[in-house]
């Protein structure tokens, strides 16, 4: 995992004229290394769809940023796969936040 090319999941309205181009993003999840201790920074962006206008002022959105460990990410990946297979209803990414380590590295 690198900071210059982090893992990314995104979805929304994809362009029909330019395949592979996202015209309006509704979900984006990016995971980056946070420190030398192996803590990861997760950023999740969600937005409502706006079919009548691409004006961002009319689109509702929220961003969440939080820290996780690799083992929490592995568990989330396993649960997400089960959701996609219809064997589980939800996948939750959570983990401890080490406040005493945040300012050290």
DAFENWO-V897707 format. One record per residue. N is the residue number from 1. RES is the residue in three letters. PHI is phi in radians with two decimals (* if undefined). Layout:
n=N res=RES phi=PHI
n=N res=RES phi=PHI
This chain:
n=1 res=UNK phi=*
n=2 res=UNK phi=-2.24
n=3 res=UNK phi=-1.30
n=4 res=UNK phi=-1.42
n=5 res=UNK phi=-2.44
n=6 res=UNK phi=-1.31
n=7 res=UNK phi=-1.05
n=8 res=UNK phi=-2.53
n=9 res=UNK phi=-2.15
n=10 res=UNK phi=-2.58
n=11 res=UNK phi=-2.78
n=12 res=UNK phi=2.80
n=13 res=UNK phi=-1.61
n=14 res=UNK phi=-1.66
n=15 res=UNK phi=-1.24
n=16 res=UNK phi=-1.48
n=17 res=UNK phi=-1.39
n=18 res=UNK phi=-2.16
n=19 res=UNK phi=-0.92
n=20 res=UNK phi=1.56
n=21 res=UNK phi=-1.83
n=22 res=UNK phi=-1.55
n=23 res=UNK phi=-1.43
n=24 res=UNK phi=-2.51
n=25 res=UNK phi=-1.55
n=26 res=UNK phi=-1.92
n=27 res=UNK phi=-2.55
n=28 res=UNK phi=-2.53
n=29 res=UNK phi=-2.20
n=30 res=UNK phi=-2.19
n=31 res=UNK phi=-2.19
n=32 res=UNK phi=-2.23
n=33 res=UNK phi=-1.06
n=34 res=UNK phi=-1.85
n=35 res=UNK phi=-2.61
n=36 res=UNK phi=-1.29
n=37 res=UNK phi=-1.50
n=38 res=UNK phi=1.58
n=39 res=UNK phi=-1.37
n=40 res=UNK phi=-1.96
n=41 res=UNK phi=-1.81
n=42 res=UNK phi=-1.87
n=43 res=UNK phi=-2.13
n=44 res=UNK phi=-2.10
n=45 res=UNK phi=-1.99
n=46 res=UNK phi=-2.23
n=47 res=UNK phi=-2.62
n=48 res=UNK phi=-1.30
n=49 res=UNK phi=-1.45
n=50 res=UNK phi=-2.31
n=51 res=UNK phi=-1.42
n=52 res=UNK phi=-1.53
n=53 res=UNK phi=-2.70
n=54 res=UNK phi=-1.44
n=55 res=UNK phi=-1.08
n=56 res=UNK phi=-1.12
n=57 res=UNK phi=-1.16
n=58 res=UNK phi=-1.61
n=59 res=UNK phi=-1.66
n=60 res=UNK phi=-1.49
n=61 res=UNK phi=-2.61
n=62 res=UNK phi=-2.61
n=63 res=UNK phi=-2.23
n=64 res=UNK phi=-2.18
n=65 res=UNK phi=-2.26
n=66 res=UNK phi=-2.69
n=67 res=UNK phi=-1.78
n=68 res=UNK phi=-2.48
n=69 res=UNK phi=-1.79
n=70 res=UNK phi=-1.02
n=71 res=UNK phi=-1.12
n=72 res=UNK phi=-1.17
n=73 res=UNK phi=-1.18
n=74 res=UNK phi=-1.08
n=75 res=UNK phi=-1.13
n=76 res=UNK phi=-1.07
n=77 res=UNK phi=-1.04
n=78 res=UNK phi=-1.12
n=79 res=UNK phi=-1.17
n=80 res=UNK phi=-1.12
n=81 res=UNK phi=-1.08
n=82 res=UNK phi=-1.16
n=83 res=UNK phi=-1.10
n=84 res=UNK phi=-1.14
n=85 res=UNK phi=-1.49
n=86 res=UNK phi=1.37
n=87 res=UNK phi=-1.70
n=88 res=UNK phi=-2.59
n=89 res=UNK phi=-1.54
n=90 res=UNK phi=-2.61
n=91 res=UNK phi=-2.20
n=92 res=UNK phi=-2.09
n=93 res=UNK phi=-1.74
n=94 res=UNK phi=-2.58
n=95 res=UNK phi=-3.14
n=96 res=UNK phi=-1.24
n=97 res=UNK phi=-1.91
n=98 res=UNK phi=-1.72
n=99 res=UNK phi=-1.03
n=100 res=UNK phi=-1.27
n=101 res=UNK phi=-1.74
n=102 res=UNK phi=-1.06
n=103 res=UNK phi=-1.52
n=104 res=UNK phi=-1.53
n=105 res=UNK phi=-2.28
